[in-house]
Amino acid sequence: MEDYLADPKVQSKRWLILTAVGMFTFMSTLDGSIVNIALPTISKDLGIPMNQSEWVVSVYLIVICALLLFFGKLGDIVGKIRIFRIGTILFVLGSLFSGFNHGLYLLLAGRAVQAIGAAMTMSTNNEIITEVFPIHERGKALGWIGSFVSLGSIAGPGIGGLILAKLYWGNIFWINVPVGILTMILGAFVLPKDISFAKTKIDWLGTITFAVLIIGLFGGIFVGQDTGYQHWPVICLFILAVLALGIFIYHENRAVAPMLDFKIFKNVDFSLSLLTAFMIFVVNFVFNVISPFYLQNARGLAASTAGYLLMIFPVVQVLVAPVSGAISDRIGPESLTFFGLVFITVSQVGYYLTNLQTPLWLFTAFVGLVGLGNGMFQAPNNTIVMSSVERQDLGQAGGINSLARELGMIVGITFATTILFSAMSHQLGQHVTTYLPKHPETFIYGMKVTFLISMGLSLIATILTGYRWFKGRSNRKKLAD
């Protein structure tokens, strides 16, 4: 079988391939977070209530999650490069139409097209890099992809704020068009032709039931946050999700060519790395939701000042991740994932202990520490995920890996707001759905409860990864003796 590693033309362009894939990875993840800061402006400009404008974010995330596994599998069948190329075109077109002020429905349609393109690129980016880069450089390369993902996920509010300060809100989407076109031109010259194809058919029933599962589950969550979970439309969405889950599991276990082969989860390294990645993205997005409330509302900082402090997280991670990936290529990824999670857990302890009197320099140090921990953890963890499966399963593994990340984002956002306001309501003895300027101590109580649970998740991830590392060292020592 042909191999990118044996092709001198591909190898001479591998870092340019990484640049093209990484730029689109950054844009697709950025668009999951950049819109949040523009929602008040979009709501006012379109003349719609705030709860309707929030669907601009929700639709994007739901569509991506619903389609990631499908496009990962489709990439194995028709070619990963082909799926990636088509995804870039759809993402740029969706970005173009999303920026026009022609009503909510056109905006949602544009976001859906964006999301389809993003799902196609997200589900294939890691496996393209895995196939193109030799094993001794793979960690470093995946580290850069991890940096693009994290920078896009975290930097959205800051970049969006800078655009909105001077320009019409549509420019948060239109900025993708020239950058996307440049990336597509670069890709046309450097991306190789597909050489590996899986001889199988598309699992349409699995694809449909999984999409219904995601739409029912997260549609119910998002609608329930606005209307309450006791209403019948919300209950029906959850029932639909449960039925779809049952059909999906039953069918996938019996299908000849399932969309999701559950046998892949028998690989302990693969499954454990996915679980810890999911938990850490939940932890990160809990921080993303809570920290602006703390800095701007509780501490009274200007939005720009808060943005500068929070940018320390992605900046540190971007600097650390490629170095961490390069080191993992030399000493192995297991130890780096463990120590990265230790730093993340320590930062969560710091957040839990934070109050209205905490020096800002100390809070900023915790922000930098979580960036350091993520930089050490993400690249080696991606290396474990993508290196622990057979070549024919790379597309499926990449789709599952991206799905774990996107689910972590959605769960982190919903988890943070639900726990925060529930704890605040409990402490105050009345229903609370927003920050209360006259009761900052109530917010601090809710923040502590939220970070306590977040700290618990991080600690569990650390213990699981530490157990794998120490067990692996013990086994290697026995073999050496």
NORCOR-V734353 format. One record per helix or strand of 3 or more residues. SS is the DSSP state (H for helix, E for strand). FROM is the first residue (numbers start at 1). LEN is the number of residues. If there is no record, write none. Layout:
# NORCOR-V734353
ss={SS	SS}
from={FROM	FROM}
len={LEN	LEN}
This chain:
# NORCOR-V734353
ss={H	H	H	H	H	H	H	H	H	H	H	H	H	H	H	H	H	H	H}
from={4	8	14	36	50	55	80	104	135	171	204	232	262	268	303	334	360	391	440}
len={3	5	17	11	4	24	19	29	32	20	24	21	5	31	29	20	28	38	41}
